[in-house]
């Protein structure tokens, strides 16, 4: 569970970007490459502590492989009342 405010913001930006890319037609292999690049950039810049980047990686990977993360909501069927 993420507790650091800055890491939570990174997580939100990352998951929003993953969802946006999913809706544009990218698939899991490409999303995984995006995630790896994002994490590599965080590690390279030393913006946050390495253990926080590791926590972010675990949570983001869990999000990426969760089947419910990228499911399109189904429209509710209209019920006709006669």
C-alpha positions as CSV (number, residue, x, y, z in Angstrom):
1,X,0.0,0.0,0.0
2,X,1.4,3.4,-1.0
3,X,1.6,6.0,1.7
4,X,3.9,8.7,0.4
5,X,1.9,11.5,-1.2
6,X,4.4,12.0,-4.1
7,X,4.4,8.3,-4.9
8,X,0.6,8.3,-4.8
9,X,0.5,11.1,-7.4
10,X,3.0,9.2,-9.6
11,X,0.8,6.1,-9.3
12,X,-2.3,8.1,-10.3
13,X,-0.6,9.7,-13.3
14,X,0.8,6.3,-14.3
15,X,-2.5,4.4,-14.1
16,X,-4.3,7.2,-15.9
17,X,-1.7,7.1,-18.7
18,X,-2.0,3.3,-18.9
19,X,-5.8,3.5,-19.2
20,X,-5.5,6.2,-21.8
21,X,-3.1,4.2,-23.9
22,X,-5.3,1.1,-23.5
23,X,-8.3,3.0,-25.0
24,X,-6.1,4.2,-27.8
25,X,-5.4,0.5,-28.8
26,X,-2.2,-0.3,-27.1
27,X,-2.0,-3.7,-25.5
28,X,-0.3,-5.3,-22.5
29,X,3.2,-5.7,-24.1
30,X,3.3,-2.0,-25.0
31,X,1.8,-1.0,-21.6
32,X,4.5,-3.0,-19.8
33,X,7.2,-1.2,-21.9
34,X,5.7,2.1,-20.9
35,X,5.6,1.1,-17.2
36,X,9.3,-0.1,-17.4
37,X,10.3,3.2,-19.0
38,X,8.4,5.3,-16.5
39,X,10.0,3.4,-13.6
40,X,13.5,3.6,-15.2
41,X,13.1,7.4,-15.5
42,X,12.1,7.7,-11.8
43,X,15.2,5.6,-10.8
44,X,17.5,7.6,-13.1
45,X,16.4,11.0,-11.9
46,X,16.6,10.1,-8.2
47,X,13.4,12.1,-7.5
48,X,12.3,9.7,-4.9
49,X,13.9,7.0,-2.7
50,X,14.5,3.7,-4.4
51,X,12.4,1.7,-2.0
52,X,9.4,4.0,-2.9
53,X,10.0,3.3,-6.6
54,X,10.0,-0.4,-5.8
55,X,6.6,0.0,-4.0
56,X,5.3,1.9,-7.0
57,X,6.5,-0.8,-9.3
58,X,4.7,-3.5,-7.3
59,X,1.4,-1.6,-7.2
60,X,1.5,-0.5,-10.8
61,X,2.3,-4.1,-11.9
62,X,-0.5,-5.4,-9.8
63,X,-2.8,-2.8,-11.5
64,X,-1.6,-3.7,-15.0
65,X,-2.3,-7.4,-14.6
66,X,-5.6,-7.0,-12.8
67,X,-8.2,-8.1,-15.3
68,X,-10.7,-5.5,-14.0
69,X,-8.5,-2.6,-14.7
70,X,-9.1,-2.3,-18.4
71,X,-12.7,-3.6,-18.8
72,X,-15.0,-1.4,-20.7
73,X,-18.2,-0.7,-18.7
74,X,-21.2,-2.3,-20.4
75,X,-24.2,-0.2,-21.0
76,X,-27.2,-1.2,-18.8
77,X,-30.0,-2.8,-20.8
78,X,-33.1,-0.7,-21.1
79,X,-36.1,-2.2,-19.6
80,X,-39.4,-1.5,-21.4
81,X,-42.4,-1.2,-19.1
82,X,-45.7,-1.7,-20.9
